[in-house]
Amino acid sequence: MTGLHIVPVGLDHPDARAMCEAVQNLYRAVYGGSGDTSVMDDAHFVPPHGQFLVGYLDGRPAASGGWRLITEDRARFERPTAEVKRLYVDPAFRRRGLATELLFALEDEAAAHGIERLVLETGPRQPEAIALYRALGYTDTDGRGWAEYVDYRGTVVLGRDLTPRRDRT
């Protein structure tokens, strides 16, 4: 355990907003342009259709991320599927296992709301993130038909079934 205190918050919470802005700054630095332009609607991250989490260390926001249900208007999947969004660890807190701990919390929250599969989109200029996701069981998956990313080129789409649940002991 890292001592990370994970709290569900609304996407409009000041710490959630600050962490989302920090990850957007990272995207702008790595990829240029305006960052991730996918729509982040506050309503997408309200249970039972989604959740946003902020992890605190010593009272400071250190990590964040959310999941949101992928609805029929955004894509068609055979079973309840959600997307991981804005998984981020503040540079001052990296290399402590916080991304793994927060991702596990997102998986647990999503599974508790009936989600059977998580998918995510990331970019090729984030090899550390891709390596982490793959080490945690996320595999390349077909992103075609996922309306949100139909025009994105060169992205990496990964997914993982949440059932059966992984042993984390």
N, C-alpha and C positions, 0 to 999 in steps of 0.2 A: 504494500500500500504506500502511496505517495503522500498521504495527508491531504489530498485534494478534497475539498468540501464542495460537492456539486449541488447546484440549486436550479430548479426550473424557474425560468423567468419569461416574461413576455418579450417579444422581439423589440418592443418599444422601451424596455428597461434601459436606463442610461449605460449600464455595463455591457449589455448586449449590443447596443448601438456602437459603443466605443470599440468593442472587439470586432464587430463587423466592418467598421471603418478601417481598423488596423489590417484586417485581412485584405480588404480592397486595396489598401496602400501597397501591400505585398504583391498582389496581382498586377497592379500598375507598374511596379518596379521590375517585375519578372517578365511581363508580357507587353507592357506598353498600353497605350489606349486608356480606356476608362475602367478597366478591371472587368469583373464578372458582371455582365449586363442582364443576367436572368432576374426575373421579377422576384422580389422578396416581400410578399404581402404578409403583414402582421397576422392576419387571420389564418394563414397557412400553418402557423406554429402554435395553434391553440388545440389542446387535447379535445377530442380524441383523434383529430386529424393531423396533429403534429406537436412538436415540443421543441423549445430552445433551452439549452442548458449553459450555465456559466459555472466554471470550476474556479474556486478560490484557494489560494495558498497564503497563509498569514494575512487573511483579510483582503488580499489584492486579487483582482480578476486575472487569472493566469491562462485559462483555456476556455474555449467555447465551441459550440456547434449545435446544430439542430437536425431534426428529421421532419419531413412533411409527406403526407400521403400523396401518391401520384394518382390523380383522378382521371376519369375517362376522357375529360376534355384535353388532358396533357399527354396521355399515352394509353395504350391498351396492354395490360398484362393479365396473365391467366389467374393470378392470385394477388392478394393484398400486398402491394409493393410501395415502399417509401424511398425517398431520396435523402441522402445526407447532404447538408448544406453548411458551408462556412466553418468547417472544422479547423480550428486555429489554436496555436499555443504561442503566447507572447515570447519573443526571443529571450527574455530574461529567465524564462522557466523551462526552456527546451532541454532535451536529453535526460528527462526525469521520468519518462513513461506516462506523462499527462495525456498525450494524444490517445494512447491506447486505453487509458482509464476512462476518458471521456467518450470514446467511441463505444466501449463496452456499455457505458451508461445509456447512450443513445440506443444501442441495440436492445437493451433490457426494456427501456421505455416503449420503443416501437413494438416489440413482441407483446408487451403487456396490453397494447391497444389492438392486437390482432394482426399486426403486420408480419408477413411470412418471409419477405425478402427486402433487403436494402440494396440500393444501387447508388452510385455516385459518379460524378464527372470531374475529372481533373485534367491538368495539362502536362505535356511532355517535359516541360522545363521545371517540374517539381519531382525529380527522381526519388528524393527521400520520402515524400508522401506516397508515391506509388509503391515503393519498396515496403513501407509500413503496411499499407492496405493489403498487399499481396501476402506479407508475412502473417497477417491476421485472417487469412482465408478468403479474401476478396479475389475474384478471378475476372479476366476479361469477359465482357458480355456485349451483346449486340445493342447498340444504342439507337439503331434505326427505328423509326416509328415513335420515338420519344419526342414529341412535338417541340418541347422547349429547346432541344439541341439539334434540330434537324439541319440547320445551316452551319453549325460549328464544324470546323475542319481541324484535324490533327488532335482531337481530344482523346483522352483515355477514359473509357467507361468501364467500371468495375462493379461487381455485385456479389452478394453472399446471401445464401439462404439462412434464415434464423432458426429453422427447424431441421434437424434436431439441434438443440442448444449446445453451444460449445462448453466443455468442461474448463472452468477457470480456477480450479484449485491448485 
